[in-house]
Amino acid sequence: MTHPSAPAAVSNASTAHRLAARLPGLLLTVVLAAAAFALGRRFTLVGGPVIGIVLGIVIANAMSLPARLRAGIQFASKQVLQWSIIALGFGLSLDQVAKTGLQSLSVTLVTMSVAFVAAWALGRWLGVRDDLKILIGVGTAICGGSAIAAVTPILRPDEHDTAFAISTIFLFNLVAVLLFPLLGHLLHLSDLGFGLWAGTAINDTSSVVAAGYSYSRAAGDFATIVKLTRATLIIPVCIALAVAVAVREKRRGGSDFKLSRIFPWFILWFLVASAVRSAGLVPVPLQAPLHVAAEFLIVVALTAVGLSANLRRMAATGVRPILLGLGVWAAVAVSSLVVQLAMGQL
């Protein structure tokens, strides 16, 4: 007869095993992030997030990291990033989040439309396969690798196309983190103007956060909310794609589509944290330390992203997907600035 506590014992053993597997990579990431965070405090123009991601890239590509580090690095690049976004919520009121989301929605909708049209037109001209065009368009329009991961079960593309798309998007994420703050200063963008630009024109949440906080704290807060508003649009996009695939392939259309799997749950917890702050449940003496903790978690996540970068793999993806990614990215970046200028927000 099985003892009633046996399932709990198995679960605890499994949890302990996962923690042990993640610990080496997580420790390396945290140590490097601590150095990047300290350097970022000294060199504020560059900032800890950019230093962290560059430091990670240099180390990952200058030496062969042991495979046992992979689990912890992957955990930091995904889960810790989500924790950092939730922690940021404690520093932002719900009114501020709602106001920013509505203020940015028109720009977001325009840049999304531009991304999809540019991906279709440029991809057709370059002779890029349909699934790859959609993956790069969705990744650029909404939230980078997360969006690509969300639509993959719906499109069921070739694994090579998925790898191409993710590598291409990641390449331009790195470029954006380094280039956007410099361009923002050259263009004399305000904190809110830069935050709106970064939040609507940079792909992954991690890169938006890195570029935003490298510019200023106000720009980082604004860019984060804009990006989270933009990320929620993956839901209607996935539903539309599921319908399109169902029409195209009735036999298998949408059978694996589940809203619960694609919904960015960390955004919901970000709103809960913001509601807690709005209700006055976060003591004033804790607000500044919470924001510092969130900033450090961001640096940890971005250092892990850098440690995950494989420059050789990016170079091997071929030139056409890279040209497509460049064209769509440039179209989105320019259209965001044009819309802001037309609306008098710059």
C-alpha positions, 0 to 999 in steps of 0.5 A: 500500500502506498503511503499517503505522503508518497506523492508529496515526497516525489514532488519535493524530490523533483523540485529539489532536483530542478533547483540543483540543476539550475543553481550553477547557471543561476549563480554565474548569472547573478555574479555577473549581473552584480558586477554589471549593476555596480558598473551601471551605477558608475556609468549611468549613460550606458546603464547596468542592463546594457552592460549585463547583456554585453558582458554575457555575450562576450563571455558566452562567445569567448569561451565554451560554457559547460552544458550544466549551466544552461538550465540556470541561465535559461531560468534567469532569462525567462522567469527572473525577467517576469519577476522583475516586471511584476516587481516594477508594478509595485512602483506604478499606480494603476491609474498611471498604467491605464493612462499610459496604455491608452495613450500608447494604443494608437501608436501601437496599432499603427506600428503593428499594422506596419510590421505585418504589411512590411513583412508580407511585402518585403518577404515576398520581394525577397522570396522568403517562405510564408511561415517565416514571413509570419514569424518575423512579422509577429515577432517584430510587431508584438513581443519578439521570441515570446510571440514567435513561441506563441504562434508556433503551435498554431502555424506548425512551421518547420523547426528551421524557420522557427530558429531563423526567426528567433535568431533574427529577432534576437539579433535586432534586439541586441542592436536596439539595446545599444542603438536606441538610447544613443539615437534618442539622445541625438534626437533629443527625445523626452523621457516619455517620447523615448519610452513610447518609441522603445515600447512600440518599436523594440521587440522583446520585453527584455530589450525594451526594459534594457533600452528604456532604463538605460535612457532614464528611470522615467523612460524605463517605467513608461516603456515597460507599460507600453510594451506590456500593453503591446504584448497583450495583443498577442491574444487577438493575433493568435486567435486570428491566425488560428482561424486562418489556419483552420480555414486553410487546413480544416483537418487540423485547424486550431486543434492545439490552440489554447488561450491559457497557453499563450496568455502572458500571465505575468502581465496579470500579476504586474497589474495586481502589484500595481493595484496593491500600490494604488491601494496604499498597501506598499509602505513608502519606505519600501517603494524605493528598495522594491524598485532597486530590486526590480532593476537588479532582477532586470540586469540578472535577466538580461545578463542571462539573455547575453549568456544565451546568445550564439553569434555563430548561429546568428551568422549561419541563419542566412542573409534573407531572413536578416534583411527581412528582419532589418526592413520590418524593424526599420519600418516599425521604428520609423513609423513609431516616430512619425506617428508620435510627430503627427500626434504632437507627442514628440 
